[in-house]
Amino acid sequence: MSDTTFLLLGKRLALAALLALSAGWVHAADLKIGLAEDPDVLDPDQSRTFVGRIVYASLCDKLVDISPDLKIVPMLATSWDWSADGMTLTMKLRPGVTFHDGTPFDAEAVKYNIERSATLQESLRKAEVKSIASTEVVDPLTVKFTLKAPDATLLAQLADRAGMMISPTAAKAEGVDFGLNPVCSGPFKFVKRIQQDRIELEKYAGYYDAARIHFDHLTFLPIPDGTVRLANLRAGDLDMIERLAATDLASAKADANLTVASATSLGYQGITVNIANTDAAKNPLGQDARVRQALSLAIDRDAINQVVFNGAFAPGNQPFPPTSPWYDKDFPIEKRDVAKAKALLKEAGLDKVDVKLQVPNSPEQAQLAQVIQSMAAEAGINIQIVAKEFATMLKDQTAGDYQATQVGWSGRVDPDGNIYGFVVTGAGLNDGHYSNPDVDKALNEARTSTDVAKRKVSYDAAQKILLTDLPIIYLYHQVWIWAANKKVEGFVPYPDGMIRLQDVKFAN
């Protein structure tokens, strides 16, 4: 073959490569992230999974966000003002923002979103926006919320799913099925989803802050097994993973091809008990607080932390970690006491009790459940472990098709976000249908004051009751751990566990 032929062939290959790039055949800036579970429905009003919020961080911008040091910062709202009496909140909105379908983002869109959260039958955000009496469009870029009573938690709620803005055009057209093809205003727009396999997004060219987004395509892949997730990262099939197993932390840190980041969680892991949600609650664990107290006393939280998590997490017995200013120090973590647990069962008229505990189908959570099973057995509590895919487990929990679930919560900036929705009568995340008017009163009072000391009194009053009733048996507080290929740079860990991709890119 002559030199001329080689030159001609080289030009043809170069042209072919150029055409491939222009046609979208090659995506040099594609990011692949491994998730620990598959998210549930991708509708901010209907969803409840932690991994769903990770997807939303790229898909659905919020009115406000948080900073790494947990301050409320602007996002779609550029500024806000409270009235002197705390009864109205006025927000100025960011100009020039559009949803992924071209619908303008404005005050009318905010009004629609807040009212949808409050009125959609399937909405889980009702408790989060219940303090809003009305939403008024002052002008196209100004919206005013008038409250029923002062609500110290509202800004924090608007920094999460209640503040995620979706296209009114798409939401009206799709109704309850909006989550099948979500349309928001974030840096990436929805392309497709294959359940249990992947969620694909692509960069939204019309994003108001597009210069800080450095990936053309973004793919989330649910891989429940942490060991497999890490193996995929090492093999180059993933660029980043969330919730690196604590048992893999030392290995990942020693790998020169990986970087590791971490942040202490705002949330908790525990056992949510079905108290009154369908006939499935009609069993000793659901009907008698003494049985729940016995289960709690049979569990050695320090041992769980060491055996399952290599000491990386923090034992806990409340919705707030012991280091939190909201933690009630009058009720420290009780030491394991099998004899007292047996005595409580006897007091309840039982020698033994059977409990079905549903758990996520991940190896780490399975090991946790097995340790709890072994400990509980010594007190006469026989636990049957039922492993389920995570979204299915939550669906069954919402429907009341369970006795107890090992499940957690990623945590919120305001303490209200860790407790109110789970234990107040009729609240959206109160899957066990627990109800106590004194708890309701205390937690509603905590929402009406911005005085930290007064709010603490209310939370302590609720905790005193909840630590006896135990609708949720708290176990530990985790640390978020991320691992990434060393070429990924610019990632900032946040205590909420989200993956924000602004300024994240591949190293040159």
Secondary structure, 3 states (H helix, E strand, C coil): CCHHHHHHHHHHHHHHHHHHHHHCCCCCCEEEEEECCCCCCCCCCCCCCHHHHHHHHHHCCECEEECCCCCEEECCEEEEEECCCCCEEEEEECCCCECCCCCECCHHHHHHHHHHHHHCCCCCCHHHHCCEEEEEEEECCEEEEEECCCCCCHHHHHCCHHHECCCHHHHHHHHHHHHHCCCCCCCEEEEEEECCCEEEEEECCCCCCHHHCCCCEEEEEECCCHHHHHHHHHHCCCCEECCCCHHHHHHHHHCCCEEEEEEECCCEEEEEECCCCCHHHCCHHHHCHHHHHHHHHHCCHHHHHHHHHCCCCEECCCCCCCCCCCCCCCCCCCCCCHHHHHHHHHHCCCCCEEEEEEEECCHHHHHHHHHHHHHHHCCCEEEEEEEECHHHHHHHHHHCCCCEEEEEECCCCCCHHHHHHHHCCCCCCCCCCCCCHHHHHHHHHHHCCCCHHHHHHHHHHHHHHHHHHCCEEEEEECEEEEEEECCEECCCCCCCCCCCCCCCEECC
